[in-house]
Amino acid sequence: MEKAYLTMKNSGAGNIAIGIIVLVMGITVGVLSIVSGANLLKNKREITF
C-alpha cells in the first residue's frame, strides 16, 4: 500500500509543477502577443505598399 501512496504523491506533485509552468508560460505568451499587436497597430501608418 505504501508504494501506491508514494506513487500518487509523486504524480500529484509533478502534475502541480507542470500546471504552474504551463500557467506561467501561457501568461507570458499572452502578454507578448498583446504587446506585439499594440506595436503593429501603433506603427501601421508607416507601412507603404
ABEGO torsion letter per residue (X at the ends): XAAAAAAAAAAAAAAAAAAAAAAAAAAAAAAAAAAAAAAAAAAAAABBX
